[in-house]
Amino acid sequence: MRTYAWASGCELLEAARAGILTDFADMSRLVTADTACVVIQNPNFFGALESLSEAESLAHRHEGMFIVSTDPISLGLIKPPGEYDADICVAEGQSLGIPMSFGGPLLGIFACKKQYVRQMPGRVVGATVDMEGRRGYTLTLQTREQHIRRERATSNICTNEALAALASAVYLTTLGKQGLREVANLCVQKAHYAKEMIADLPDYSIPFDARFFKEFAVKSSKPISQINQRLFDRKIIGGLDLGRFYPDLAGHMLVCVTEMRTRDELHALVEGLAG
């Protein structure tokens, strides 16, 4: 975002943190009539659930746009951004049945209100029928600028992303509405189960009480790099060292637990931390 903002002459302002949540009092100070949009991530970088209603109020108070970045799996349980009157929603689709594959390929998700559809990048696919009445699909809107304007284009053709998007569509179709809710619920249950076990260990604590989805911060009296190396020796990938990104959170790590983790694996993590 900093790169794009700098190149286009826009100013990017970041609100302060209140623990691991957005400080909305500070955000209120930053949002003015010159603010183009307010962007908030929910769940945020720390896995905590933000107050989207407060962010929406600040964004639309001066007629700016309200943009939400979200975890698509979390939407099986929590209110979607559209119910908070978000203008644009973006997400990373890797969790929708896509293996990590050493970093890729992945896919992005981009959605907006109907009035902005013709300004969004990419294509709009519509449903129709053929001459025999069979259902089919056609490109209702395809910007041709990627073929003719190049450096000014808002879209491009990426086959790997399309393949990943197709796989995610199959994954979501297989799960269905109830299945997505169950996957989200498994993430919540397993993450909270792990948090409770870790909180009982000597030398470890849960420093923040914010509501969370599948990621939570853990504080330790021991160096995080040392902990992670010992976990790695046990073939366990440890938590993200938050001190790398926030110096005031040195000695904290971010643990993520998804529906893929088994009870035995969670116990092995706790045993590794205890050791």
C-alpha positions as CSV (number, residue, x, y, z in Angstrom):
1,M,0.0,0.0,0.0
2,R,2.9,2.4,0.8
3,T,4.4,1.7,-2.6
4,Y,1.1,2.4,-4.5
5,A,0.3,5.4,-2.4
6,W,3.7,7.0,-2.9
7,A,3.7,6.4,-6.6
8,S,0.3,8.0,-7.0
9,G,0.9,10.9,-4.8
10,C,-1.5,9.8,-2.0
11,E,-0.7,10.0,1.7
12,L,-1.1,6.9,3.8
13,L,-1.8,7.4,7.5
14,E,-1.8,4.6,10.0
15,A,-3.9,4.8,13.2
16,A,-2.3,3.9,16.5
17,R,-2.9,0.6,18.3
18,A,-4.7,0.2,21.5
19,G,-3.1,-3.1,22.6
20,I,-3.8,-5.3,19.5
21,L,-6.8,-3.4,18.3
22,T,-7.2,-0.1,16.4
23,D,-7.3,3.0,18.4
24,F,-10.4,4.6,17.0
25,A,-9.9,7.8,18.9
26,D,-6.7,8.2,17.0
27,M,-8.3,7.2,13.8
28,S,-11.0,9.8,14.3
29,R,-8.3,12.4,14.6
30,L,-6.8,11.3,11.2
31,V,-10.0,11.0,9.2
32,T,-10.9,14.4,7.6
33,A,-12.7,15.7,4.6
34,D,-9.6,15.0,2.6
35,T,-9.7,11.3,3.5
36,A,-10.4,9.1,0.4
37,C,-11.0,5.9,2.3
38,V,-10.6,4.1,5.6
39,V,-9.2,0.6,5.3
40,I,-9.4,-1.9,8.2
41,Q,-8.5,-5.6,8.5
42,N,-10.9,-7.9,10.3
43,P,-9.7,-10.2,11.8
44,N,-6.7,-8.0,12.0
45,F,-2.9,-8.8,11.8
46,F,-3.1,-10.1,15.4
47,G,-6.1,-12.3,14.7
48,A,-8.3,-10.0,16.8
49,L,-11.8,-8.9,15.8
50,E,-12.2,-5.2,15.2
51,S,-15.3,-2.9,15.6
52,L,-16.3,-2.5,12.0
53,S,-19.3,-0.3,13.0
54,E,-16.9,2.3,14.4
55,A,-14.6,2.2,11.3
56,E,-17.7,2.5,9.0
57,S,-18.9,5.5,10.9
58,L,-15.6,7.3,10.6
59,A,-15.2,6.5,6.9
60,H,-18.6,7.7,5.8
61,R,-18.8,10.7,8.1
62,H,-16.8,12.7,5.5
63,E,-18.1,10.7,2.5
64,G,-15.0,8.6,2.2
65,M,-15.1,4.9,1.2
66,F,-15.0,2.1,3.7
67,I,-12.8,-0.8,2.7
68,V,-12.5,-4.1,4.7
69,S,-9.9,-6.8,4.3
70,T,-11.1,-10.1,5.8
71,D,-10.5,-13.8,6.2
72,P,-13.1,-15.6,4.0
73,I,-13.3,-18.6,6.4
74,S,-14.2,-16.2,9.3
75,L,-17.3,-15.2,7.3
76,G,-18.8,-18.6,8.1
77,L,-19.4,-17.2,11.6
78,I,-19.1,-13.4,11.8
79,K,-21.1,-10.7,10.0
80,P,-19.8,-10.1,6.4
81,P,-18.5,-6.6,5.6
82,G,-21.5,-5.9,3.5
83,E,-23.7,-5.8,6.6
84,Y,-21.5,-3.0,7.9
85,D,-22.1,-1.0,4.7
86,A,-18.6,-1.6,3.3
87,D,-18.0,-0.1,-0.1
88,I,-15.2,-2.6,-1.0
89,C,-14.1,-5.9,0.5
90,V,-10.9,-7.7,-0.3
91,A,-9.5,-11.0,0.9
92,E,-6.8,-13.6,0.4
93,G,-8.4,-16.8,-0.9
94,Q,-5.6,-19.3,0.1
95,S,-7.6,-20.7,3.0
96,L,-10.4,-21.8,0.5
97,G,-8.9,-25.2,-0.2
98,I,-5.6,-24.1,-1.7
99,P,-2.4,-25.8,-0.4
100,M,0.4,-23.5,0.7
101,S,2.6,-24.8,-2.1
102,F,5.8,-23.1,-0.9
103,G,4.1,-19.6,-1.3
104,G,1.9,-19.9,-4.3
105,P,0.0,-19.8,-6.5
106,L,-2.7,-17.9,-4.5
107,L,-5.7,-15.8,-5.4
108,G,-7.2,-12.5,-4.3
109,I,-10.8,-11.8,-3.7
110,F,-12.2,-8.4,-4.6
111,A,-15.9,-7.3,-4.2
112,C,-17.7,-4.0,-4.2
113,K,-21.1,-2.3,-4.1
114,K,-23.1,-2.6,-7.3
115,Q,-22.6,1.1,-8.2
116,Y,-18.8,0.6,-8.4
117,V,-18.8,-2.6,-10.5
118,R,-17.9,-0.9,-13.7
119,Q,-14.9,0.7,-12.1
120,M,-13.4,-2.5,-10.6
121,P,-10.6,-4.4,-12.3
122,G,-11.1,-7.6,-14.1
123,R,-14.3,-9.1,-15.7
124,V,-17.9,-9.6,-14.9
125,V,-19.3,-13.0,-15.9
126,G,-23.0,-13.3,-16.5
127,A,-25.3,-16.3,-16.6
128,T,-27.3,-17.0,-19.9
129,V,-28.7,-19.8,-21.9
130,D,-27.7,-21.2,-25.3
131,M,-30.0,-21.8,-28.3
132,E,-31.2,-25.0,-26.8
133,G,-32.0,-23.5,-23.4
134,R,-29.0,-24.9,-21.6
135,R,-27.4,-22.8,-18.9
136,G,-24.1,-21.1,-19.9
137,Y,-21.8,-18.3,-18.9
138,T,-20.5,-15.3,-20.8
139,L,-18.1,-12.4,-20.2
140,T,-20.6,-9.6,-19.7
141,L,-17.9,-7.1,-19.0
142,Q,-14.3,-7.5,-20.1
143,T,-12.0,-4.5,-20.1
144,R,-9.7,-4.6,-23.1
145,E,-7.2,-2.2,-21.7
146,Q,-4.9,-4.9,-20.7
147,H,-4.4,-5.5,-24.5
148,I,-4.1,-2.0,-25.6
149,R,-3.1,0.4,-22.8
150,R,-0.6,-1.7,-20.9
151,E,0.8,0.6,-18.3
152,R,-2.5,2.2,-17.6
153,A,-4.5,-1.1,-17.4
154,T,-6.5,-2.0,-14.3
155,S,-6.4,-5.7,-15.0
156,N,-4.3,-8.4,-16.5
157,I,-4.6,-12.1,-17.5
158,C,-3.2,-14.5,-14.9
159,T,-3.8,-18.2,-15.6
160,N,-2.4,-19.4,-12.2
161,E,-4.8,-17.2,-10.2
162,A,-7.7,-18.4,-12.4
163,L,-6.7,-22.1,-11.7
164,A,-6.6,-21.4,-8.0
165,A,-9.9,-19.5,-8.1
166,L,-11.5,-22.5,-9.9
167,A,-10.2,-24.8,-7.1
168,S,-11.6,-22.5,-4.5
169,A,-15.0,-22.4,-6.2
170,V,-15.0,-26.3,-6.2
171,Y,-14.0,-26.2,-2.5
172,L,-16.8,-23.8,-1.5
173,T,-19.4,-25.6,-3.6
174,T,-18.5,-28.9,-1.9
175,L,-18.7,-27.3,1.6
176,G,-21.9,-25.4,1.1
177,K,-23.2,-22.8,3.5
178,Q,-23.3,-25.2,6.5
179,G,-19.9,-26.7,5.7
180,L,-18.2,-23.3,5.7
181,R,-19.8,-22.5,9.0
182,E,-18.5,-25.8,10.4
183,V,-15.0,-25.1,9.2
184,A,-15.0,-21.7,10.8
185,N,-16.4,-23.1,14.0
186,L,-13.5,-25.7,14.1
187,C,-11.0,-22.9,13.7
188,V,-12.5,-21.0,16.7
189,Q,-12.8,-24.1,18.9
190,K,-9.3,-25.4,18.2
191,A,-7.6,-22.0,18.5
192,H,-9.3,-21.4,21.9
193,Y,-8.5,-24.9,23.1
194,A,-4.8,-24.3,22.3
195,K,-4.9,-20.9,23.9
196,E,-6.3,-22.3,27.2
197,M,-3.6,-25.1,27.3
198,I,-0.8,-22.6,26.6
199,A,-2.1,-20.2,29.2
200,D,-1.6,-22.9,31.9
201,L,2.1,-23.3,31.1
202,P,4.9,-21.8,33.2
203,D,6.8,-19.0,31.4
204,Y,3.8,-18.3,29.1
205,S,0.8,-16.0,29.3
206,I,-2.0,-14.7,27.1
207,P,-1.4,-10.9,27.3
208,F,-4.5,-9.7,25.4
209,D,-8.1,-10.5,26.0
210,A,-9.5,-9.3,22.7
211,R,-11.9,-11.6,20.9
212,F,-10.2,-13.6,18.2
213,F,-10.9,-16.0,15.3
214,K,-8.0,-18.4,14.8
215,E,-4.9,-16.4,15.7
216,F,-3.8,-15.2,19.2
217,A,-0.7,-13.6,20.8
218,V,1.4,-15.5,23.4
219,K,3.9,-13.9,25.7
220,S,7.0,-15.7,26.9
221,S,9.9,-15.0,29.3
222,K,12.1,-16.9,26.9
223,P,13.4,-15.6,23.5
224,I,10.9,-16.4,20.7
225,S,13.7,-17.4,18.3
226,Q,15.0,-19.9,20.8
227,I,11.5,-21.4,21.3
228,N,10.8,-21.6,17.6
229,Q,14.1,-23.4,16.9
230,R,13.4,-26.0,19.6
231,L,9.9,-26.5,18.2
232,F,11.3,-26.8,14.7
233,D,13.6,-29.6,16.0
234,R,10.4,-31.4,16.9
235,K,9.1,-30.7,13.3
236,I,6.7,-28.1,14.6
237,I,6.5,-24.6,13.0
238,G,6.2,-22.1,15.9
239,G,4.5,-18.8,16.2
240,L,5.4,-15.6,14.3
241,D,7.8,-13.4,16.3
242,L,5.9,-10.2,16.7
243,G,9.0,-8.3,17.8
244,R,10.1,-8.4,14.1
245,F,7.3,-6.0,13.2
246,Y,6.5,-4.3,16.5
247,P,9.5,-3.7,18.8
248,D,7.2,-3.1,21.8
249,L,5.9,-6.7,21.3
250,A,9.3,-8.3,21.7
251,G,8.9,-11.6,23.6
252,H,5.4,-12.2,21.9
253,M,4.5,-14.6,19.2
254,L,1.4,-15.0,17.1
255,V,0.0,-18.6,17.1
256,C,-2.4,-19.7,14.4
257,V,-4.6,-22.8,14.6
258,T,-6.9,-23.8,11.7
259,E,-9.3,-26.6,11.1
260,M,-6.4,-28.7,9.7
261,R,-4.7,-29.2,13.1
262,T,-5.6,-32.3,15.1
263,R,-5.9,-32.7,18.9
264,D,-2.6,-34.7,18.9
265,E,-0.8,-31.9,17.0
266,L,-2.1,-29.3,19.5
267,H,-0.9,-31.4,22.4
268,A,2.5,-31.8,20.7
269,L,2.7,-28.0,20.4
270,V,2.0,-27.5,24.0
271,E,4.4,-30.2,25.1
272,G,7.1,-28.6,22.9
273,L,6.5,-25.2,24.5
274,A,6.6,-26.8,27.9
275,G,9.9,-28.4,27.1
